[in-house]
Amino acid sequence: MKRRLKKKIENRYNILKEAERQKHKRKGKRCIQYELIPMGEVDKFIMLNDEITPDYPNATHWLLDVYHWKMNDIYQVRVFPCSKCGGSPTKSPVRMIFCSENMFERVVEDMRKDKFWDADY
């Protein structure tokens, strides 16, 4: 019983399921695309040693999702550290990127090259 409760506290929110649900929405802000990427060694080390970001002990993957608002033509890319099943202790993203064009592919490439924390967007 204790192990079961401990697991629920560590991975309270499933961000991957939330992104899947938002992709099938019809109205309002809608998730266009999402991707689950394994976390590189350098990015994980920098994230765990950063004082600003909270502690994510089970983070092994990045989850990226991009939202688009048609009225303002603005794209929002959100970055979450999570486990391989999409679980995270918080709902809040580590980084949010607002831009006028879709930067999703550029952010995915930086994460695959293990240079996400060094890049400026």
N, C-alpha and C positions, 0 to 999 in steps of 0.2 A: 504494500500500500504506500509506503514512504517513497519508493522509487517512482511509482506512478504519479504521485503529487509533485515530486521534484521535476519530472519531465514536463508536466503541464506548466509549471512556473517558468522554466527556462525557455520553452517555445510556446508562449501563450497565443501568439497571433500567427496565422498562416497567410503570409503575404502573397504566395503563389496562387492560392485559391481566390484571393481578393482580386488579383489582376485578371484571372480567367473570368470572373463574374463581371468585372467592369468592361471587358472586351465585348460582351454580348449585349450591352446596354443600347438602347435606341435614342434616348434623350440625354441632354446635359453633357457634362464632360465625359468623354469616352476614351478608354484605353485603346490605342491604335495597335500597339505592338509591345511584347514583353519577351524577355530572355533571361535564362538562368545560366550563369557563367561561373566556372570554378575560380576561386580566389588564388592569385599568385602569392608566392612566398614574401616578396618585397612589400606588396600592398597590405598583406595581412600584418606584417611586422610593424609597418608605419601606422596602420589603423589602431592596433593594440597599444602602441606607445603614445598616441595622440591624447592630450588632456581634454580636448573639447568633446570628442565622441564618447558616448557611454560604453561600458564594457559589454562586449559580445563574445562570450567564451566559446560558444558552439558555432561561430560563423566560419563556414568553409566555402560559401558561394556568394556571388553577387546576384541580386535580382534587379533588373532594369525594366522600367515600364515608361512608356511615353504617352502623354495625353495631348489632345489637340482641341482648342477652342476655335470654332469656325467664325464666331462673331468678330474676334480680335485678331485672328490668324496668328495665334501664339502657341508654341509647342512647349511642353514641360516634360523634362526627363527627370525621373526620380530614381535614386540609387539606394538599395537596401542591402545590408549584410544579413545573411540568413544561413540556415543549415541546408543540407542537400534536398530536404523535403519541402523547403519554403518556410520553415518556422523561424520566428524571431521573438525576442522578449518585448519589443516595442513596435508600435505601428508607425512611428515617425521615421522618415528617410534620413540617411546620413548626409546626402547632398541633393539639392534640387537645382536644375539648370533650366532657365527660361531663355528662349531664343525665338527668332522669327522664322528660322528654317529648321528642318528636322536634323538634329545633331546625334540621333540615336546610333547610327552606324559608326560615327567617329568615336563615340564613347565606348562602344563595344570593342572596337579595334584597340583602343588604349588599354582596356581591361585585359584583353587577350595577350597584349605585349607586356603586361604587368607594370604599366606606367600611369595608372589612373590618378594617384595622389599627386604626381608631379605636374600633371597637365592643367592648363588654365582654359576655362570655357567662357 
